[in-house]
Amino acid sequence: MTDTRESVQKKSRLGRLFAGRWLFLITILVGIGSYVIGLNVGYLDIAGARQFIQQLRADNQKLKTQIADLNATQVALQNKLSTFEAALDEIIPAKNTYNVKPNQSMIVASGRLTVGLIGPPSNDSVTININGKQQTAATGDVIKVTLDPSTVCQVRVQSFDMFRAVLNASCTQAQ
């Protein structure tokens, strides 16, 4: 009976020893497996982030190209606007100021007067047709035109050369 007890005790010790080793081995294997799975999941996250960054870089490059194109378009449109403004200023330099070429007529003063330059200007005067009446004027002369008792208009010759005359035309209500 002592032999059986000793053999059972030996077997128990061996069983406990093997059970402890199996438990340790299983714990190590589970730990290694968890580590590998963790690395794989982390790698997938990093790969997804890298792919997303690549996509953002491509989108960023497209947007930079689009911004550059829009800036170039804006500069071109600004240059066109400046050109058109300069051309408009040449035709109508300031409020109520008009460039009239020889044998050209314009409706001025808010549509109340028709002013035309008859022939090219001479050295000292210009011939102006105002609402069908010819007037000769020099630089600085003011021609007053009464349309009706309540409206008085004036045309002033600011300057002239052989290609144009610069006139200022405006109308005011009589008091």
PESULUR-V367517 format. One record per residue. N is the residue number from 1. RES is the residue in one letter. PHI is phi as a letter, one per 40 degrees, with the letter a starting at -180 (none if undefined). D_LAST is the distance of its C-alpha to the last C-alpha in whole Angstrom. Layout:
[[N & RES & PHI & D_LAST] [N & RES & PHI & D_LAST]]
//
This chain:
[[1 & M & none & 145] [2 & T & c & 144] [3 & D & c & 143] [4 & T & c & 141] [5 & R & c & 139] [6 & E & c & 139] [7 & S & c & 138] [8 & V & c & 135] [9 & Q & c & 134] [10 & K & c & 134] [11 & K & c & 132] [12 & S & c & 130] [13 & R & c & 129] [14 & L & c & 129] [15 & G & c & 126] [16 & R & c & 124] [17 & L & c & 124] [18 & F & c & 123] [19 & A & c & 121] [20 & G & c & 119] [21 & R & c & 119] [22 & W & c & 117] [23 & L & c & 115] [24 & F & c & 114] [25 & L & c & 114] [26 & I & c & 112] [27 & T & c & 109] [28 & I & c & 109] [29 & L & c & 109] [30 & V & c & 106] [31 & G & c & 104] [32 & I & c & 104] [33 & G & c & 103] [34 & S & c & 100] [35 & Y & c & 99] [36 & V & c & 99] [37 & I & c & 97] [38 & G & c & 95] [39 & L & c & 95] [40 & N & c & 94] [41 & V & c & 91] [42 & G & c & 90] [43 & Y & c & 90] [44 & L & c & 88] [45 & D & c & 85] [46 & I & c & 85] [47 & A & c & 85] [48 & G & c & 83] [49 & A & c & 80] [50 & R & c & 81] [51 & Q & c & 80] [52 & F & c & 77] [53 & I & c & 76] [54 & Q & c & 77] [55 & Q & c & 74] [56 & L & c & 72] [57 & R & c & 72] [58 & A & c & 72] [59 & D & c & 68] [60 & N & c & 67] [61 & Q & c & 68] [62 & K & c & 66] [63 & L & c & 63] [64 & K & c & 63] [65 & T & c & 63] [66 & Q & c & 60] [67 & I & c & 58] [68 & A & c & 59] [69 & D & c & 58] [70 & L & c & 54] [71 & N & c & 54] [72 & A & c & 54] [73 & T & c & 52] [74 & Q & c & 49] [75 & V & c & 50] [76 & A & c & 50] [77 & L & c & 47] [78 & Q & c & 45] [79 & N & c & 46] [80 & K & c & 44] [81 & L & c & 41] [82 & S & c & 41] [83 & T & c & 42] [84 & F & c & 39] [85 & E & c & 36] [86 & A & c & 37] [87 & A & c & 37] [88 & L & c & 34] [89 & D & c & 33] [90 & E & c & 34] [91 & I & c & 32] [92 & I & b & 29] [93 & P & c & 29] [94 & A & a & 26] [95 & K & c & 23] [96 & N & g & 21] [97 & T & b & 24] [98 & Y & b & 27] [99 & N & c & 30] [100 & V & b & 31] [101 & K & c & 34] [102 & P & d & 35] [103 & N & g & 35] [104 & Q & b & 33] [105 & S & b & 30] [106 & M & b & 27] [107 & I & c & 25] [108 & V & b & 22] [109 & A & f & 18] [110 & S & f & 19] [111 & G & g & 21] [112 & R & c & 18] [113 & L & b & 20] [114 & T & b & 24] [115 & V & b & 25] [116 & G & b & 28] [117 & L & b & 31] [118 & I & c & 33] [119 & G & g & 36] [120 & P & c & 37] [121 & P & c & 35] [122 & S & c & 37] [123 & N & c & 38] [124 & D & b & 35] [125 & S & a & 32] [126 & V & b & 31] [127 & T & b & 30] [128 & I & b & 27] [129 & N & b & 27] [130 & I & b & 23] [131 & N & f & 23] [132 & G & g & 26] [133 & K & b & 25] [134 & Q & c & 27] [135 & Q & b & 26] [136 & T & b & 28] [137 & A & a & 27] [138 & A & b & 29] [139 & T & c & 28] [140 & G & g & 25] [141 & D & c & 23] [142 & V & b & 20] [143 & I & b & 19] [144 & K & c & 16] [145 & V & b & 15] [146 & T & b & 13] [147 & L & c & 14] [148 & D & a & 12] [149 & P & d & 10] [150 & S & c & 7] [151 & T & b & 9] [152 & V & b & 10] [153 & C & b & 13] [154 & Q & a & 15] [155 & V & b & 19] [156 & R & b & 21] [157 & V & c & 25] [158 & Q & c & 26] [159 & S & a & 30] [160 & F & a & 32] [161 & D & a & 36] [162 & M & c & 38] [163 & F & b & 38] [164 & R & a & 34] [165 & A & b & 31] [166 & V & b & 28] [167 & L & b & 25] [168 & N & b & 22] [169 & A & b & 19] [170 & S & a & 16] [171 & C & b & 13] [172 & T & b & 9] [173 & Q & c & 6] [174 & A & c & 4] [175 & Q & c & 0]]
//
